[in-house]
Amino acid sequence: MISLSLVIITAMGPAAEASAVDRPPGTGAVGRIALSFDDAPWGQGAFLTGPQRTDSLIDKLHDLGINQVVFFCVTERLGYHRGHERLRRYADAGFLLGNHSHTHPEPPADNVSGYVADIIEAHDSLKQFAGFVPWFRYPRLDEGRTRLSRDAIRVALDSLGYRNGYVTVDTWDWFLAQRCREMRRAGRSTNFEKLGEIYVEMIWGSIMFYDSLAREILHRSPDHVLLLHENDLAALYIDDLVRKIRSQGWSIISPVEAYRDTIAAMVPDVLENNQGRIVALARERGYQGPGRHHAENAAYVDSVLTARGIFGP
Ligand SMILES: [Zn+2]
């Protein structure tokens, strides 16, 4: 078992060192958003090896002047694709490492002891890294299908000194990456320029969708947390994406700043999973509309890939 005092001491580190906020959070006409990358250290992708991806992400984020992002790690992958070394490199680059479980399980309906043990196993692997933060990103953003399991997991995370590493903006970058791997395996060529355009468009569309919903229910734009994955698309196009976000007047902020927003303390009492905090808060307030952006849909993504001729013969 982990020591609670150790967790609490660790929890104070990055937050205490966070840079000054240049204006009160969430009060401007435009938005602010932090970057998070799930499922690190991911293995071989469609185009890049794991180490190549890590090189690219570190170089591009630094060139963009982004000093703090968070990688949510699945620790059963540490022994593969130079996973351990790659997490150390992210930490050495100043980035944060959060807990995304050891095996990426689904929450059970009742007894959560195995699920919590999986979180603790990941914790025991991650606590050695300089960038470790006791933040838990639920696999698949699934916080539990029953009130019993949801509440038991929440109590366990509290007792471990963890906070919920929630997202406000869900994306389907994982699906686009999956299609790229399938097409690559089938020997199809890729139009990288057009693929990058789709990636940026889809994610910007999701940011606008969840921000509009937030403005509707909260009457303000909160400090956002964007869900990306540590995949090849992030490594290839994070610079294009950040340029798009900034060109719209938005700022990239650190995750530490984003989790200071008051929505961090607004824990929704609904069984609304997979789409992040804004949608859960909206459902709690009786929102009946769509819970995801239209680009978070397999048929839509496939139709765009075909229409734009992303994959050649
Ligand atoms: Zn995941």
Boltz pocket constraint, residues with backbone or C-beta under 6 A from the ligand:
constraints:
  - pocket:
      binder: B
      contacts: [[A, 38], [A, 39], [A, 100], [A, 104], [A, 138], [A, 139], [A, 140]]
      max_distance: 6.0
